[in-house]
Amino acid sequence: MKKILILFVLFIAASALKAQNVQLHYDLGKDRKYLTTTVEMFKPDKWGSTFFFIDMDYCVHGATGVDLAYFEIARGLKFWKSPFELHVEYNGGLGKNEDRSSYTINDAWLFGGNYTWNTSDYSKIFTLQAMYKNIRDKNDMSFQITGVWTVQMLKNKVTFSGFADFWREDNNFFLNAAPGTETNFVFLAEPQLWFNFTKNFSMGSEVEVASNFALHKGLKACPTVAAKWNF
């Protein structure tokens, strides 16, 4: 496990060198009050596009250092002139419990397609994804629907962006529910609102809106205050 963690951290460090933006969030949610960094990149090319992000949570249980690292990478493939792309994606991560024991986040592979709408000046972009999802040791035949958006406003002074995911995942353990409680679907959205002081520096907020996610049954909203640097 230690070797895996070292390799994962080295990969994160190498990926950060190619990032498009880095974000720092302070979580204002109840019983949270910790820092999260996000490294994010989107790069189109003549064969499609590549996207990845890496989230790291710090000092979640009062200790120093990284308590959770989560990673997603996606590749869109197209060899034609069309807003439709084939899509392949991998999700996974590592974390530490309050007693300092470690765990892995169930790896997931996703395959499907996405369709993108945009205005001529690209000030408004929306992508809809429909995917088959395989969650290791949990759901072999699942699905995920994802929407991703970016809206530039007030001559690019304000940016409204984010994503919303809905997927099938069977869960039967929650910290806020009776033992044996079962759910079959998860919803997660993270809308962000940024005020762009310059082309590089922004400040704003994100609200994580989730249902049956991260050991919490039912709906939960966790706002942050954040800063972002665009490279």
Summary of the structure (lengths in Angstrom):
residues: 231
radius of gyration: 18.0
end to end distance: 33.4
largest distance: 52.7
contacts: 655
relative contact order: 0.13
helix: 6%
strand: 66%
